[in-house]
Amino acid sequence: MSSADIDLDRALHAVIAGSVATHEAVADRLGINPTDLRCLGLATLEPGLTPTRLAELAGLTTGAITGVLDRLERAGFVRREPDPLDRRRLRVQLIPDRLGEVGDYYGPLIAKALDLSGRLEPSARSSIGGYLEALAGTLQEEASRLRVAARGGLVGDTYTAPLGGVTHARLVFQPGAPRLAFGGSALGQQVRVVAETAASRLSLSGGAGADELIRAVFTGPPPDVRSVDGVITMRYNRRLIDTRSRVADVALNPAVSWSIEIEGGITGLDGDLRPIRVRGIEVRDGANHVQLRLGRPDGSARVALAGGASQVRIERGRGVPAAIQVRDGVSRLRFDGQRPRKVGGSIRLQTDDFAAAPERYEIDLSGGASEVSIAEA
């Protein structure tokens, strides 16, 4: 390594350390903490932004950003006002008088930096400017990566959350796609049709990393994702006219037992959950194209499809007891090779060892169903 490289390394360390020290010193003089000052700086980049947008820019939760804005409001730097176009939403407004104090502290530093750059040749200033711009982008990317590794978050189209001390977790998935469900009978067969303006598909596996609670990759518009105390909520915005498909490939940590809830129906559900200990799966408001491959259940695990279902195939490990309850009729049902003739109304089937088994699957279908297969694999 040359002496020039060593000097550059030292200079980089000194610049980064000096920037942090200056930021902390300015925050101390203003009577706020460094995180609050960073958020105040971000708010100046987008005047009138919402608290949610500020949380997104700062990489903080909405709860944390509320605390930040409470402190900045008490200190007289900002105020929250209703959006004139939507009174239900708040906007963050800056207060010029106190904002001028921030400029008083940073002004001399900026003036000295400009004086130093003014002594350089134009070509050198251009090269250094390009380098600093690239360095700033790198610092932002690294800060995002470290925040996500520590407490989870969305980077690009991928969301991750750290495992921490979680042993039992719950995934709540809300597709948000507008849908219409039709039910009836034809030639004595139960028929269920679900129409959506946009497809919503969820793929599940046990492929999360050892230190990850969950890893999700989204195609199409990303959902709002929250992870709190082992509860992960993925919520898409519901719009009456939206033809964009929603696809989520979600890998779960196999060292954790899981409960999975899908609210609002779904076009396609494909889950290879053989590595996962399943505590329960519940789909509300209808489902098409369901294929689940299940491993050992965590106790008596309930798999419930409500609001109508079609093209359902559920496979479980060999020797795992199971029962199925159909409440509103089914056009075709196969249960471990059995094909019952009775398809209207309610029907219940179970394996011989189901009643006494401490670990088993209880499958419940309501709202009408067609093409249902339950089998060992």
C-alpha positions in Angstrom: 0.0 0.0 0.0 1.4 3.4 -1.0 1.8 6.4 1.4 -0.9 8.1 -0.7 -3.3 5.3 0.0 -2.5 5.5 3.7 -3.1 9.2 3.8 -6.5 8.8 2.0 -7.5 6.1 4.5 -6.7 8.4 7.4 -8.4 11.3 5.8 -11.6 9.3 5.3 -11.6 8.2 8.9 -11.0 11.7 10.1 -13.8 13.2 7.9 -16.4 10.7 9.0 -15.4 11.0 12.6 -15.4 14.8 12.4 -18.8 14.8 10.7 -20.3 12.7 13.5 -18.7 14.8 16.2 -20.0 18.1 14.6 -23.5 16.7 14.2 -23.5 15.7 17.9 -22.1 19.1 19.0 -24.8 21.0 17.0 -27.5 18.9 18.4 -26.2 19.5 21.9 -26.2 23.3 21.4 -29.7 23.2 20.1 -30.9 21.1 23.0 -32.1 18.1 21.0 -30.6 14.7 20.4 -28.6 13.7 17.2 -31.5 11.6 15.9 -33.9 14.5 16.2 -31.4 16.8 14.4 -31.0 14.2 11.6 -34.8 14.0 11.2 -35.0 17.8 11.2 -32.5 17.9 8.3 -34.5 15.4 6.4 -37.7 17.4 6.9 -36.0 20.4 5.3 -35.4 18.4 2.1 -39.2 17.8 1.6 -41.1 20.7 3.2 -44.6 19.7 4.2 -43.9 15.9 4.2 -46.1 13.5 6.3 -44.8 11.8 9.5 -45.0 8.5 7.6 -42.8 9.8 4.8 -40.3 11.2 7.4 -40.2 7.8 9.1 -39.4 6.2 5.7 -36.6 8.6 5.0 -35.1 8.2 8.5 -35.5 4.5 8.6 -37.5 4.7 11.8 -40.8 3.1 12.8 -43.9 5.3 12.9 -44.0 5.0 16.7 -40.4 6.3 16.9 -41.0 9.2 14.5 -44.0 10.3 16.7 -41.6 10.7 19.6 -39.1 12.6 17.4 -41.8 15.0 16.3 -43.1 15.4 19.8 -39.7 16.6 20.9 -39.1 18.8 17.9 -42.5 20.4 18.4 -41.8 21.1 22.1 -38.4 22.6 21.1 -40.2 24.9 18.6 -38.6 23.5 15.4 -41.7 22.1 13.8 -45.5 21.8 14.1 -47.9 19.3 12.8 -50.9 20.6 10.8 -53.8 19.0 9.0 -53.3 18.5 5.3 -55.6 21.0 3.6 -56.4 18.4 0.9 -57.1 15.6 3.4 -57.9 16.6 7.0 -57.3 13.1 8.2 -53.6 13.4 7.3 -50.9 15.5 9.0 -48.1 17.5 7.5 -44.8 18.5 9.2 -44.3 22.3 8.9 -41.0 23.9 9.7 -40.8 27.0 12.0 -38.3 29.5 10.3 -37.1 31.3 13.4 -35.7 28.2 15.1 -34.5 26.7 11.8 -32.3 29.8 11.4 -30.4 28.7 14.6 -29.4 25.5 12.8 -28.0 27.6 9.9 -26.0 29.7 12.4 -24.1 26.7 13.6 -23.5 25.0 10.2 -22.9 28.3 8.3 -19.3 28.9 9.4 -18.4 25.2 8.7 -19.9 25.4 5.2 -18.1 28.7 4.5 -14.7 27.3 5.5 -15.3 24.2 3.4 -16.1 26.4 0.4 -13.0 28.4 1.0 -10.9 25.3 1.0 -12.5 24.0 -2.3 -12.0 27.4 -3.8 -8.3 27.0 -3.7 -8.4 24.0 -5.9 -8.2 23.9 -9.7 -11.6 23.5 -11.4 -10.7 19.9 -12.6 -9.7 18.9 -9.1 -12.9 20.4 -7.7 -14.9 18.4 -10.2 -13.2 15.2 -9.4 -13.5 15.7 -5.6 -17.2 16.7 -6.0 -17.9 13.5 -7.9 -16.1 11.4 -5.3 -17.9 13.0 -2.4 -21.3 12.5 -4.1 -20.5 8.8 -4.6 -19.3 8.6 -1.0 -22.5 10.1 0.3 -24.5 7.5 -1.6 -22.4 4.7 -0.2 -22.8 6.0 3.4 -26.6 6.1 2.9 -26.7 2.5 1.6 -24.5 1.3 4.4 -26.6 3.0 7.0 -29.8 1.4 5.5 -28.1 -2.0 5.5 -27.0 -1.7 9.1 -30.5 -0.5 10.2 -32.2 -3.4 8.4 -29.8 -6.0 9.9 -30.5 -4.6 13.4 -34.2 -4.2 13.3 -35.6 -5.2 9.9 -36.8 -3.2 7.0 -37.3 -2.9 3.2 -34.4 -2.5 0.9 -35.4 -2.4 -2.8 -37.9 -5.2 -3.2 -36.7 -7.3 -0.2 -37.9 -7.1 3.4 -36.0 -8.8 6.2 -36.6 -8.9 10.0 -34.0 -10.2 12.6 -34.8 -13.4 14.5 -33.9 -12.0 18.0 -35.4 -14.2 20.7 -38.6 -15.1 18.9 -39.7 -18.8 19.2 -43.4 -18.4 18.1 -44.3 -16.1 15.3 -47.4 -14.9 13.4 -47.6 -13.8 9.8 -50.6 -11.6 8.8 -51.0 -11.1 5.1 -53.6 -8.7 3.6 -53.5 -8.7 -0.2 -55.9 -5.8 -0.7 -57.0 -6.8 -4.2 -60.6 -5.9 -5.0 -62.6 -9.1 -5.5 -66.1 -10.5 -6.1 -67.2 -14.0 -5.0 -70.0 -16.0 -6.5 -71.5 -19.2 -5.1 -74.2 -21.6 -6.2 -74.9 -25.1 -7.5 -75.0 -26.6 -10.9 -76.2 -30.2 -11.7 -76.1 -30.9 -7.9 -72.5 -29.7 -7.6 -71.3 -26.9 -5.4 -69.7 -24.1 -7.4 -67.5 -21.3 -6.2 -66.1 -18.6 -8.4 -63.9 -15.7 -7.2 -63.1 -12.8 -9.6 -60.3 -10.2 -8.8 -59.2 -7.1 -10.7 -55.6 -8.0 -9.8 -54.0 -11.3 -8.9 -52.6 -11.7 -5.4 -50.2 -14.6 -4.8 -48.3 -15.7 -1.7 -45.5 -18.3 -1.8 -44.2 -19.6 1.5 -41.1 -21.6 2.3 -38.8 -22.3 5.2 -35.7 -20.7 3.6 -35.0 -17.7 5.9 -31.4 -17.3 7.1 -30.4 -18.5 10.6 -30.4 -15.0 12.0 -33.6 -13.9 10.1 -37.1 -14.2 11.3 -38.4 -13.6 7.8 -37.2 -12.7 4.3 -39.7 -11.5 1.7 -39.3 -10.5 -1.9 -42.1 -8.5 -3.5 -43.1 -8.2 -7.2 -45.4 -5.4 -8.1 -46.4 -2.8 -5.6 -44.8 -3.5 -2.2 -47.0 -3.8 0.9 -46.6 -1.9 4.2 -44.7 -4.3 6.4 -44.4 -4.2 10.2 -42.6 -6.6 12.6 -43.4 -6.2 16.3 -42.7 -8.8 18.9 -42.8 -11.7 16.5 -45.9 -10.5 14.6 -45.2 -9.6 11.0 -48.0 -7.8 9.1 -47.9 -7.3 5.4 -50.7 -5.0 4.3 -51.3 -3.9 0.7 -53.4 -0.8 0.0 -56.9 -1.6 -1.3 -57.9 0.4 -4.4 -61.1 -0.1 -6.4 -59.3 0.1 -9.7 -55.8 -1.4 -9.6 -54.8 -4.1 -12.1 -51.3 -4.5 -10.8 -50.6 -8.1 -9.5 -49.3 -8.5 -6.0 -46.8 -11.3 -5.6 -44.9 -12.1 -2.3 -42.3 -14.8 -1.9 -41.9 -15.2 1.8 -39.2 -17.3 3.5 -39.8 -18.2 7.2 -37.3 -19.2 9.8 -37.7 -23.0 10.3 -36.5 -22.8 14.0 -39.7 -20.9 14.8 -43.3 -22.3 15.0 -45.7 -20.2 12.9 -49.3 -19.1 12.7 -50.3 -17.7 9.3 -53.4 -15.6 8.6 -54.5 -14.3 5.2 -57.2 -11.7 5.3 -59.2 -10.5 2.3 -58.9 -13.6 0.1 -56.1 -14.7 -2.2 -55.7 -15.8 -5.8 -52.9 -18.2 -5.3 -51.3 -19.7 -2.1 -48.4 -22.1 -2.5 -46.5 -23.2 0.6 -43.7 -25.7 1.0 -43.9 -25.7 4.8 -42.3 -29.1 5.4 -39.4 -27.6 7.4 -41.8 -25.5 9.5 -43.7 -26.3 12.7 -47.2 -25.0 11.9 -49.4 -23.8 14.7 -52.3 -22.8 12.4 -53.2 -21.4 8.9 -56.3 -19.4 8.3 -57.5 -17.9 5.0 -60.5 -15.6 5.2 -62.8 -14.4 2.3 -62.0 -17.0 -0.3 -59.0 -18.7 -2.0 -58.2 -20.1 -5.4 -55.3 -22.4 -6.3 -54.2 -23.5 -2.8 -51.3 -25.9 -2.5 -49.8 -26.6 0.9 -47.1 -29.1 1.7 -47.0 -29.5 5.5 -44.6 -31.0 7.9 -45.1 -31.9 11.6 -47.8 -29.7 13.3 -47.1 -27.8 16.5 -49.8 -29.5 18.7 -53.3 -29.6 17.2 -52.9 -27.2 14.2 -56.0 -25.8 12.5 -56.0 -25.1 8.7 -59.1 -23.1 7.9 -60.3 -21.8 4.5 -63.4 -19.6 4.9 -65.4 -17.8 2.3 -65.1 -20.4 -0.5 -62.1 -22.3 -1.9 -61.3 -24.0 -5.2 -58.5 -26.2 -6.4 -57.2 -27.1 -3.0 -54.5 -29.6 -2.4 -53.0 -30.2 1.1 -50.2 -32.7 1.6 -48.9 -33.7 5.1 -46.1 -35.9 6.3 -46.7 -39.7 6.4 -48.2 -40.8 9.7 -49.5 -37.3 10.7 -53.2 -37.7 11.8 -55.7 -35.4 10.1 -59.4 -34.5 10.0 -61.5 -32.5 7.5 -64.8 -30.7 8.2 -66.7 -29.3 5.2 -69.5 -27.1 6.2 -71.2 -25.8 3.0 -70.7 -28.5 0.5 -67.9 -29.5 -1.9 -68.0 -30.6 -5.5 -65.2 -33.1 -5.3 -63.4 -34.3 -2.2 -60.6 -36.8 -1.9 -59.3 -37.6 1.6 -56.5 -40.1 1.9 -58.0 -42.0 -1.1 -61.6 -41.8 0.1 -64.1 -40.2 -2.3 -67.3 -39.6 -0.3 -70.5 -39.5 -2.3 -72.1 -36.9 -0.1 -71.1 -33.5 -1.3 -73.9 -31.2 -0.2 -74.2 -29.6 3.3 -71.8 -30.7 6.0 -69.4 -33.7 6.1 -66.6 -34.7 8.4 -63.8 -37.3 7.8 -60.8 -38.2 10.0 -58.0 -40.7 10.2 -58.4 -43.5 12.8 -55.7 -42.1 15.1 -56.9 -38.5 15.0 -58.9 -38.3 18.3 -56.0 -39.4 20.6 -53.1 -37.7 18.7 -51.4 -34.7 20.5 -50.0 -33.5 17.1 -52.5 -33.4 14.2 -54.1 -31.2 11.5 -57.7 -30.1 11.7 -58.8 -28.9 8.3 -62.0 -26.7 8.1 -63.6 -25.6 4.9 -66.6 -23.2 4.9 -68.4 -21.1 2.3 -68.4 -23.8 -0.4 -65.5 -25.6 -2.0 -64.5 -27.5 -5.2 -61.7 -29.8 -6.2 -60.3 -30.5 -2.7 -57.6 -33.1 -2.1 -56.1 -34.1 1.3 -53.3 -36.7 1.3 -50.1 -38.0 2.9 -46.9 -37.4 1.0 
